[in-house]
Structure formats: C-alpha cells, structure tokens
C-alpha cells in the first residue's frame, strides 16, 4: 500500500495519528481527547538520573 505525501506537513497526534491544520488545533485536541494522558505526563518531574554527567 502506498500512502500519499499530501498531508505530510500537517501536525499529527502521536496517540491517535489524526492530522490537523495547525499546531493550535492539535494542542486543543490533545487537551480534550487525551486529557488523562497529557495530565499524567505533565505531573512527572524530570531531573537527571543519579550518576549523570553534564558535558559543556
């Protein structure tokens, strides 16, 4: 099966793979349709793991 590349530039939801016209519409979709997933992952605090070394 060959898929068209027509909508390749449009942002896609990584959870349901729907394409949207703008990034704002994608954000609205994720905040409404996938609210539990987004809230769960925003609640996690990201920090370096013990032993990680930062190289400048």
PyMOL Python script that loads the backbone (N, CA, C, O; Angstrom):
from pymol import cmd

cmd.read_pdbstr("""\
ATOM      1  N   UNK A   1       0.850  -1.174   0.000  1.00  0.00           N
ATOM      2  CA  UNK A   1       0.000   0.000   0.000  1.00  0.00           C
ATOM      3  C   UNK A   1       0.894   1.235   0.000  1.00  0.00           C
ATOM      4  O   UNK A   1       1.856   1.320   0.764  1.00  0.00           O
ATOM      5  N   UNK A   2       0.566   2.181  -0.858  1.00  0.00           N
ATOM      6  CA  UNK A   2       1.325   3.413  -0.950  1.00  0.00           C
ATOM      7  C   UNK A   2       0.458   4.546  -0.430  1.00  0.00           C
ATOM      8  O   UNK A   2      -0.679   4.717  -0.870  1.00  0.00           O
ATOM      9  N   UNK A   3       0.994   5.320   0.507  1.00  0.00           N
ATOM     10  CA  UNK A   3       0.254   6.436   1.077  1.00  0.00           C
ATOM     11  C   UNK A   3       0.672   7.739   0.406  1.00  0.00           C
ATOM     12  O   UNK A   3       1.849   7.919   0.094  1.00  0.00           O
ATOM     13  N   UNK A   4      -0.260   8.639   0.183  1.00  0.00           N
ATOM     14  CA  UNK A   4       0.093   9.924  -0.431  1.00  0.00           C
ATOM     15  C   UNK A   4       0.859  10.807   0.544  1.00  0.00           C
ATOM     16  O   UNK A   4       0.683  10.708   1.759  1.00  0.00           O
ATOM     17  N   UNK A   5       1.705  11.664   0.004  1.00  0.00           N
ATOM     18  CA  UNK A   5       2.503  12.573   0.827  1.00  0.00           C
ATOM     19  C   UNK A   5       1.839  13.942   0.916  1.00  0.00           C
ATOM     20  O   UNK A   5       2.497  14.910   1.297  1.00  0.00           O
ATOM     21  N   UNK A   6       0.575  14.052   0.581  1.00  0.00           N
ATOM     22  CA  UNK A   6      -0.126  15.326   0.518  1.00  0.00           C
ATOM     23  C   UNK A   6      -0.160  16.022   1.876  1.00  0.00           C
ATOM     24  O   UNK A   6       0.076  17.227   1.950  1.00  0.00           O
ATOM     25  N   UNK A   7      -0.448  15.293   2.946  1.00  0.00           N
ATOM     26  CA  UNK A   7      -0.621  15.896   4.269  1.00  0.00           C
ATOM     27  C   UNK A   7       0.604  15.728   5.154  1.00  0.00           C
ATOM     28  O   UNK A   7       0.486  15.788   6.378  1.00  0.00           O
ATOM     29  N   UNK A   8       1.751  15.523   4.578  1.00  0.00           N
ATOM     30  CA  UNK A   8       2.949  15.258   5.362  1.00  0.00           C
ATOM     31  C   UNK A   8       3.364  16.449   6.230  1.00  0.00           C
ATOM     32  O   UNK A   8       3.954  16.250   7.291  1.00  0.00           O
ATOM     33  N   UNK A   9       3.074  17.665   5.811  1.00  0.00           N
ATOM     34  CA  UNK A   9       3.477  18.862   6.542  1.00  0.00           C
ATOM     35  C   UNK A   9       2.567  19.164   7.731  1.00  0.00           C
ATOM     36  O   UNK A   9       2.930  19.969   8.589  1.00  0.00           O
ATOM     37  N   UNK A  10       1.403  18.541   7.799  1.00  0.00           N
ATOM     38  CA  UNK A  10       0.440  18.825   8.871  1.00  0.00           C
ATOM     39  C   UNK A  10       0.865  18.142  10.161  1.00  0.00           C
ATOM     40  O   UNK A  10       1.369  17.020  10.127  1.00  0.00           O
ATOM     41  N   UNK A  11       0.668  18.808  11.310  1.00  0.00           N
ATOM     42  CA  UNK A  11       0.993  18.164  12.595  1.00  0.00           C
ATOM     43  C   UNK A  11       0.043  17.008  12.877  1.00  0.00           C
ATOM     44  O   UNK A  11      -1.148  17.082  12.572  1.00  0.00           O
ATOM     45  N   UNK A  12       0.582  15.929  13.468  1.00  0.00           N
ATOM     46  CA  UNK A  12      -0.215  14.745  13.779  1.00  0.00           C
ATOM     47  C   UNK A  12      -0.198  14.467  15.270  1.00  0.00           C
ATOM     48  O   UNK A  12       0.793  14.717  15.955  1.00  0.00           O
ATOM     49  N   UNK A  13      -1.299  13.951  15.752  1.00  0.00           N
ATOM     50  CA  UNK A  13      -1.389  13.494  17.131  1.00  0.00           C
ATOM     51  C   UNK A  13      -0.650  12.169  17.227  1.00  0.00           C
ATOM     52  O   UNK A  13      -0.939  11.242  16.470  1.00  0.00           O
ATOM     53  N   UNK A  14       0.298  12.069  18.147  1.00  0.00           N
ATOM     54  CA  UNK A  14       1.094  10.848  18.272  1.00  0.00           C
ATOM     55  C   UNK A  14       0.329   9.731  18.971  1.00  0.00           C
ATOM     56  O   UNK A  14       0.811   8.599  19.014  1.00  0.00           O
ATOM     57  N   UNK A  15      -0.842  10.017  19.515  1.00  0.00           N
ATOM     58  CA  UNK A  15      -1.628   8.980  20.172  1.00  0.00           C
ATOM     59  C   UNK A  15      -2.657   8.340  19.244  1.00  0.00           C
ATOM     60  O   UNK A  15      -2.821   7.120  19.253  1.00  0.00           O
ATOM     61  N   UNK A  16      -3.349   9.147  18.446  1.00  0.00           N
ATOM     62  CA  UNK A  16      -4.381   8.588  17.571  1.00  0.00           C
ATOM     63  C   UNK A  16      -4.059   8.769  16.094  1.00  0.00           C
ATOM     64  O   UNK A  16      -4.806   8.287  15.243  1.00  0.00           O
ATOM     65  N   UNK A  17      -2.956   9.458  15.766  1.00  0.00           N
ATOM     66  CA  UNK A  17      -2.455   9.617  14.404  1.00  0.00           C
ATOM     67  C   UNK A  17      -3.374  10.441  13.501  1.00  0.00           C
ATOM     68  O   UNK A  17      -3.336  10.280  12.282  1.00  0.00           O
ATOM     69  N   UNK A  18      -4.200  11.321  14.077  1.00  0.00           N
ATOM     70  CA  UNK A  18      -5.032  12.229  13.289  1.00  0.00           C
ATOM     71  C   UNK A  18      -4.212  13.444  12.893  1.00  0.00           C
ATOM     72  O   UNK A  18      -3.387  13.912  13.676  1.00  0.00           O
ATOM     73  N   UNK A  19      -4.426  13.964  11.685  1.00  0.00           N
ATOM     74  CA  UNK A  19      -3.719  15.149  11.208  1.00  0.00           C
ATOM     75  C   UNK A  19      -4.580  16.386  11.444  1.00  0.00           C
ATOM     76  O   UNK A  19      -5.807  16.320  11.374  1.00  0.00           O
ATOM     77  N   UNK A  20      -3.920  17.525  11.727  1.00  0.00           N
ATOM     78  CA  UNK A  20      -4.610  18.782  11.999  1.00  0.00           C
ATOM     79  C   UNK A  20      -4.003  19.889  11.158  1.00  0.00           C
ATOM     80  O   UNK A  20      -2.858  19.794  10.718  1.00  0.00           O
ATOM     81  N   UNK A  21      -4.782  20.942  10.940  1.00  0.00           N
ATOM     82  CA  UNK A  21      -4.335  22.059  10.101  1.00  0.00           C
ATOM     83  C   UNK A  21      -3.236  22.879  10.767  1.00  0.00           C
ATOM     84  O   UNK A  21      -2.281  23.289  10.107  1.00  0.00           O
ATOM     85  N   UNK A  22      -3.364  23.123  12.079  1.00  0.00           N
ATOM     86  CA  UNK A  22      -2.388  23.946  12.790  1.00  0.00           C
ATOM     87  C   UNK A  22      -1.989  23.268  14.099  1.00  0.00           C
ATOM     88  O   UNK A  22      -2.667  22.357  14.576  1.00  0.00           O
ATOM     89  N   UNK A  23      -0.888  23.725  14.660  1.00  0.00           N
ATOM     90  CA  UNK A  23      -0.416  23.176  15.930  1.00  0.00           C
ATOM     91  C   UNK A  23      -1.372  23.541  17.071  1.00  0.00           C
ATOM     92  O   UNK A  23      -1.487  22.795  18.044  1.00  0.00           O
ATOM     93  N   UNK A  24      -2.056  24.680  16.956  1.00  0.00           N
ATOM     94  CA  UNK A  24      -3.017  25.070  17.985  1.00  0.00           C
ATOM     95  C   UNK A  24      -4.198  24.098  18.037  1.00  0.00           C
ATOM     96  O   UNK A  24      -4.666  23.741  19.118  1.00  0.00           O
ATOM     97  N   UNK A  25      -4.677  23.671  16.866  1.00  0.00           N
ATOM     98  CA  UNK A  25      -5.769  22.697  16.827  1.00  0.00           C
ATOM     99  C   UNK A  25      -5.319  21.351  17.385  1.00  0.00           C
ATOM    100  O   UNK A  25      -6.099  20.650  18.031  1.00  0.00           O
ATOM    101  N   UNK A  26      -4.078  20.995  17.138  1.00  0.00           N
ATOM    102  CA  UNK A  26      -3.533  19.763  17.700  1.00  0.00           C
ATOM    103  C   UNK A  26      -3.486  19.849  19.219  1.00  0.00           C
ATOM    104  O   UNK A  26      -3.858  18.893  19.899  1.00  0.00           O
ATOM    105  N   UNK A  27      -3.038  20.967  19.759  1.00  0.00           N
ATOM    106  CA  UNK A  27      -2.991  21.141  21.218  1.00  0.00           C
ATOM    107  C   UNK A  27      -4.376  21.056  21.829  1.00  0.00           C
ATOM    108  O   UNK A  27      -4.564  20.412  22.861  1.00  0.00           O
ATOM    109  N   UNK A  28      -5.355  21.708  21.192  1.00  0.00           N
ATOM    110  CA  UNK A  28      -6.735  21.645  21.685  1.00  0.00           C
ATOM    111  C   UNK A  28      -7.236  20.201  21.687  1.00  0.00           C
ATOM    112  O   UNK A  28      -7.876  19.764  22.643  1.00  0.00           O
ATOM    113  N   UNK A  29      -6.945  19.467  20.621  1.00  0.00           N
ATOM    114  CA  UNK A  29      -7.366  18.070  20.522  1.00  0.00           C
ATOM    115  C   UNK A  29      -6.754  17.238  21.643  1.00  0.00           C
ATOM    116  O   UNK A  29      -7.454  16.449  22.278  1.00  0.00           O
ATOM    117  N   UNK A  30      -5.460  17.403  21.891  1.00  0.00           N
ATOM    118  CA  UNK A  30      -4.803  16.613  22.926  1.00  0.00           C
ATOM    119  C   UNK A  30      -5.303  16.982  24.312  1.00  0.00           C
ATOM    120  O   UNK A  30      -5.385  16.118  25.186  1.00  0.00           O
ATOM    121  N   UNK A  31      -5.637  18.248  24.530  1.00  0.00           N
ATOM    122  CA  UNK A  31      -6.136  18.660  25.848  1.00  0.00           C
ATOM    123  C   UNK A  31      -7.556  18.183  26.096  1.00  0.00           C
ATOM    124  O   UNK A  31      -7.964  18.057  27.250  1.00  0.00           O
ATOM    125  N   UNK A  32      -8.322  17.914  25.038  1.00  0.00           N
ATOM    126  CA  UNK A  32      -9.692  17.448  25.224  1.00  0.00           C
ATOM    127  C   UNK A  32      -9.803  15.933  25.090  1.00  0.00           C
ATOM    128  O   UNK A  32     -10.365  15.278  25.968  1.00  0.00           O
ATOM    129  N   UNK A  33      -9.282  15.375  24.018  1.00  0.00           N
ATOM    130  CA  UNK A  33      -9.453  13.945  23.755  1.00  0.00           C
ATOM    131  C   UNK A  33      -8.524  13.067  24.589  1.00  0.00           C
ATOM    132  O   UNK A  33      -8.910  11.972  24.997  1.00  0.00           O
ATOM    133  N   UNK A  34      -7.324  13.530  24.840  1.00  0.00           N
ATOM    134  CA  UNK A  34      -6.324  12.736  25.560  1.00  0.00           C
ATOM    135  C   UNK A  34      -5.917  13.425  26.862  1.00  0.00           C
ATOM    136  O   UNK A  34      -4.742  13.441  27.229  1.00  0.00           O
ATOM    137  N   UNK A  35      -6.895  13.988  27.545  1.00  0.00           N
ATOM    138  CA  UNK A  35      -6.631  14.786  28.742  1.00  0.00           C
ATOM    139  C   UNK A  35      -5.915  13.987  29.832  1.00  0.00           C
ATOM    140  O   UNK A  35      -4.983  14.499  30.451  1.00  0.00           O
ATOM    141  N   UNK A  36      -6.329  12.752  30.075  1.00  0.00           N
ATOM    142  CA  UNK A  36      -5.721  11.948  31.135  1.00  0.00           C
ATOM    143  C   UNK A  36      -4.252  11.667  30.837  1.00  0.00           C
ATOM    144  O   UNK A  36      -3.412  11.741  31.734  1.00  0.00           O
ATOM    145  N   UNK A  37      -3.937  11.346  29.591  1.00  0.00           N
ATOM    146  CA  UNK A  37      -2.562  11.048  29.202  1.00  0.00           C
ATOM    147  C   UNK A  37      -1.671  12.271  29.374  1.00  0.00           C
ATOM    148  O   UNK A  37      -0.569  12.169  29.914  1.00  0.00           O
ATOM    149  N   UNK A  38      -2.145  13.429  28.916  1.00  0.00           N
ATOM    150  CA  UNK A  38      -1.353  14.660  28.990  1.00  0.00           C
ATOM    151  C   UNK A  38      -1.131  15.064  30.443  1.00  0.00           C
ATOM    152  O   UNK A  38      -0.011  15.406  30.822  1.00  0.00           O
ATOM    153  N   UNK A  39      -2.182  15.028  31.261  1.00  0.00           N
ATOM    154  CA  UNK A  39      -2.044  15.406  32.669  1.00  0.00           C
ATOM    155  C   UNK A  39      -1.105  14.466  33.413  1.00  0.00           C
ATOM    156  O   UNK A  39      -0.327  14.910  34.258  1.00  0.00           O
ATOM    157  N   UNK A  40      -1.167  13.189  33.113  1.00  0.00           N
ATOM    158  CA  UNK A  40      -0.306  12.209  33.779  1.00  0.00           C
ATOM    159  C   UNK A  40       1.173  12.501  33.497  1.00  0.00           C
ATOM    160  O   UNK A  40       2.006  12.441  34.401  1.00  0.00           O
ATOM    161  N   UNK A  41       1.488  12.813  32.249  1.00  0.00           N
ATOM    162  CA  UNK A  41       2.876  13.029  31.882  1.00  0.00           C
ATOM    163  C   UNK A  41       3.387  14.423  32.234  1.00  0.00           C
ATOM    164  O   UNK A  41       4.595  14.609  32.381  1.00  0.00           O
ATOM    165  N   UNK A  42       2.502  15.399  32.371  1.00  0.00           N
ATOM    166  CA  UNK A  42       2.932  16.723  32.815  1.00  0.00           C
ATOM    167  C   UNK A  42       3.231  16.734  34.312  1.00  0.00           C
ATOM    168  O   UNK A  42       4.006  17.567  34.782  1.00  0.00           O
ATOM    169  N   UNK A  43       2.630  15.824  35.059  1.00  0.00           N
ATOM    170  CA  UNK A  43       2.814  15.784  36.508  1.00  0.00           C
ATOM    171  C   UNK A  43       4.184  15.250  36.904  1.00  0.00           C
ATOM    172  O   UNK A  43       4.653  15.523  38.008  1.00  0.00           O
ATOM    173  N   UNK A  44       4.836  14.490  36.019  1.00  0.00           N
ATOM    174  CA  UNK A  44       6.147  13.932  36.336  1.00  0.00           C
ATOM    175  C   UNK A  44       7.218  15.002  36.273  1.00  0.00           C
ATOM    176  O   UNK A  44       7.310  15.763  35.310  1.00  0.00           O
ATOM    177  N   UNK A  45       8.031  15.043  37.328  1.00  0.00           N
ATOM    178  CA  UNK A  45       9.134  16.000  37.359  1.00  0.00           C
ATOM    179  C   UNK A  45      10.343  15.347  36.711  1.00  0.00           C
ATOM    180  O   UNK A  45      10.748  14.252  37.104  1.00  0.00           O
ATOM    181  N   UNK A  46      10.912  16.004  35.736  1.00  0.00           N
ATOM    182  CA  UNK A  46      12.076  15.455  35.044  1.00  0.00           C
ATOM    183  C   UNK A  46      13.341  16.032  35.648  1.00  0.00           C
ATOM    184  O   UNK A  46      13.481  17.246  35.801  1.00  0.00           O
ATOM    185  N   UNK A  47      14.247  15.152  35.984  1.00  0.00           N
ATOM    186  CA  UNK A  47      15.525  15.560  36.541  1.00  0.00           C
ATOM    187  C   UNK A  47      16.575  14.528  36.146  1.00  0.00           C
ATOM    188  O   UNK A  47      16.231  13.405  35.778  1.00  0.00           O
ATOM    189  N   UNK A  48      17.829  14.892  36.217  1.00  0.00           N
ATOM    190  CA  UNK A  48      18.874  13.934  35.834  1.00  0.00           C
ATOM    191  C   UNK A  48      18.895  12.718  36.765  1.00  0.00           C
ATOM    192  O   UNK A  48      18.592  12.819  37.953  1.00  0.00           O
ATOM    193  N   UNK A  49      19.252  11.597  36.206  1.00  0.00           N
ATOM    194  CA  UNK A  49      19.379  10.377  36.989  1.00  0.00           C
ATOM    195  C   UNK A  49      20.673  10.437  37.807  1.00  0.00           C
ATOM    196  O   UNK A  49      21.608  11.130  37.405  1.00  0.00           O
ATOM    197  N   UNK A  50      20.755   9.742  38.926  1.00  0.00           N
ATOM    198  CA  UNK A  50      21.993   9.717  39.694  1.00  0.00           C
ATOM    199  C   UNK A  50      23.143   9.188  38.835  1.00  0.00           C
ATOM    200  O   UNK A  50      23.013   8.161  38.168  1.00  0.00           O
ATOM    201  N   UNK A  51      24.251   9.891  38.860  1.00  0.00           N
ATOM    202  CA  UNK A  51      25.409   9.479  38.092  1.00  0.00           C
ATOM    203  C   UNK A  51      25.497  10.114  36.715  1.00  0.00           C
ATOM    204  O   UNK A  51      26.493   9.914  36.019  1.00  0.00           O
ATOM    205  N   UNK A  52      24.488  10.874  36.296  1.00  0.00           N
ATOM    206  CA  UNK A  52      24.554  11.547  35.008  1.00  0.00           C
ATOM    207  C   UNK A  52      25.618  12.639  35.035  1.00  0.00           C
ATOM    208  O   UNK A  52      25.779  13.334  36.038  1.00  0.00           O
ATOM    209  N   UNK A  53      26.326  12.784  33.952  1.00  0.00           N
ATOM    210  CA  UNK A  53      27.389  13.780  33.853  1.00  0.00           C
ATOM    211  C   UNK A  53      27.017  14.775  32.759  1.00  0.00           C
ATOM    212  O   UNK A  53      26.655  14.379  31.651  1.00  0.00           O
ATOM    213  N   UNK A  54      27.107  16.062  33.070  1.00  0.00           N
ATOM    214  CA  UNK A  54      26.821  17.096  32.092  1.00  0.00           C
ATOM    215  C   UNK A  54      28.134  17.535  31.453  1.00  0.00           C
ATOM    216  O   UNK A  54      29.096  17.865  32.147  1.00  0.00           O
ATOM    217  N   UNK A  55      28.163  17.536  30.123  1.00  0.00           N
ATOM    218  CA  UNK A  55      29.370  17.948  29.392  1.00  0.00           C
ATOM    219  C   UNK A  55      29.100  19.307  28.791  1.00  0.00           C
ATOM    220  O   UNK A  55      28.093  19.500  28.109  1.00  0.00           O
ATOM    221  N   UNK A  56      29.995  20.257  29.039  1.00  0.00           N
ATOM    222  CA  UNK A  56      29.849  21.609  28.499  1.00  0.00           C
ATOM    223  C   UNK A  56      30.763  21.813  27.335  1.00  0.00           C
ATOM    224  O   UNK A  56      30.782  22.894  26.747  1.00  0.00           O
TER     225      UNK A  56
END
""", "prot")
cmd.dss("prot")
cmd.show_as("cartoon", "prot")
cmd.util.cbc("prot")
cmd.orient("prot")
